[in-house]
Amino acid sequence: MSNNNKNNGELGNENRLTGDGYTPGANIVVLDRDLCYVAFNAVHQAMMQNAWLADIQLGKPLLEYISAKRDRDAAQNDLQHALSGESFRIVREYGDINRKYYESSYHPLIDETGGVIGVAVISMDATERYDTKFQLADTRENLDRIFRLSPDLLCVASPDGYFKQLNPAWESTLGYSIAELLAKPLIDFIHPDDHDGTFAEIAKQVGGEPTIYFENRYRHKDGSYRWLAWKSFAATEDGKLHAAARDITEWKLADQKLKAEELRFHTLFEHAGDGIFIADGTGRYTDVNTKGCEMLGYTRDEILSMSMTDLVPAQDVKDVSLRMNELAKGKEVIRERFLLRKDGSLCPVEINGRMLPDGSLLGIVRDITERRIAEKKITNSLLEKEALLKEIHHRVKNNLAVISSLLNLQSRSFTDPLVIEAFKESRHRIRSMALIHEKLYRAQDLAHIDFSVYLEALVQGICASGDFPTRHISVKVEAQPIFLKIDEAIPCALIINELVTNCLKHAFPEDRGGTVTVTFNRYSDDSFVLTVSDDGVGIGEDIDMFTSSSFGLELIRLLTQQLEGGLHLSRTEGTSVKIIFPAEPAAEPA
């Protein structure tokens, strides 16, 4: 009975435990050994309602109201610990709906005999305090992770010039271990040329001025130097320097290379022998080199205030706009035109224009004044030479005509038919040569003759001479339009004169009719073929064309050799003489 009274008496002090004598906001609960409610205050009641939507009652087990198993297990563990007779303090996170941190003190209730008859728990909401604590811990952990994983070089240094803390990026960037870097003054790793600048920056930071951007070189373990770009400040509480550096070595090398390229481009740009003009997409000039300014007499600033249409005569403005559209489509434009000089004179130029990758328009402008003068001189010289050649051909033709007339006059003093015939044949040969000079005199090309046209005229002239009975003879000419040089045309003309004359004289005796055919064509890519044939009685078997001492046949052989050709004779169905000779590379007119 005494124990029970003692227990009851002890547990009967619940009003004292849950009353107003404790810290406002304290969550107070008293439980018996079965962990059933003996007493609780309003704060605890509100907490249970808020955390688990529990409507608690005296005499009921506390654990039945905790729906979350993890919270229930934690509470049971703590309460059993207290029932073992030990007082302790612990922080737990509880709640199904609104989880909060609670800092709880567990106190076993002891009767007179020393036995544990229950537990009193006093808890305070520590959510705000512990959230802040955990957030600070998370922040610290995140900062440490950033420090370790940052590719930039992070450090803390003391005012005496030694590193105090370094992140791993220092090792990967400079090749030294952290221990090696901490063991020496940081100035030992800096390029000698950068010492003064580095000391000056450190002094500024110690004086309270942060470094926004600073570059210097740090020695790599292999002896090379790496460029670092710094941002740092001195902490006010301890004066230590907190800094972040980035390895910009590759960027510096690229920048140096770019500057070298820019210098090379600028040198080429300024010393180019041609004017170089650059305009934007609207045609307004954005750059011009010295040659371009000198060419037109403007200053650079004057040209940069102008557009492409300002430098051309009014009649060319529309054409310039058309060429700009072509350039905008990626086409290359090469054109000759006149540009306006500052003094109002016209400068003949050749412009090679194209669009640059950035959309700008590039024009390479060459002054062709001297070229135009030289071209004019050449043209005038050619015209003079052309006139001279025409006059030469004209005079040669006239002289040949005079020779032909002299031969005709001379022949009248002879009565021997053979002599008279020899004079007549000579006149035919002279006439065939004179006809070539007449054609060249009237042609545009004084070096080549359209032999197909000449051939028609030559054969018609032979037939119309009246020296041959052609009443029943038909003469056909078939020739491709082939141009020959004069040293090819004259041998061909003389050969045709001899062969056609022979056909008209000997192939059709006793007023016999027939056909003489003259053809001149391309035999292959590098040779021509000339053929004269008839369907008459044919050349006699006793006549050997290749050995005959006849002047006409000997002349044909010599002229064929002059052409470096081959002579072919056929006696089938009359007579056919074919001459094949090489075509010279310059056989076609210019």
Protein Blocks (a to p, Z undefined) as FASTA:
>chain_A
ZZmmmmmmmmmmmmmmmmmkbcehiacddddfkopafbdcfklmmmmmmmnopacdehia
fklmmmblklmmmmmmmmmmmmnopacdddddedjklgcdddddddddddfkopafbdcd
ddddfklmmmmmmmmmmmmmmmmmmmmmpmbdcddddfkopafbdcfklmmmnopafklm
mmpcfklmpcfklmmmmmmmmmmmmnopacfbdcdddddfkopacdddddddddfklopa
cdddddfklmmmmmmmmmmmmmmmmmmmmmpcbdcddddfkopafbdcfklmmmnopafk
lmmmpcfklmpcfklmmmmmmmmmmmmnopacddddddddfkopacdddddddddfkopa
cdddddfklmmmmmmmmmmmmmmmmmmmmmmmmmmmmmmmmmmmmmmmmmmmpcbfklmm
mmmmmmmmmmmmmmmmmmmmmpmblkbccfklmmmmmmmmmmmnopaccklpccdddddd
ddddfklmmmmmmmmmmmmmmmmmmmmgghiacddddddddfblmbccdddddfbebpaf
klcfklpcbfklmmmmmmmmmnopacdddfeeiiaddddddddfklpcZZ
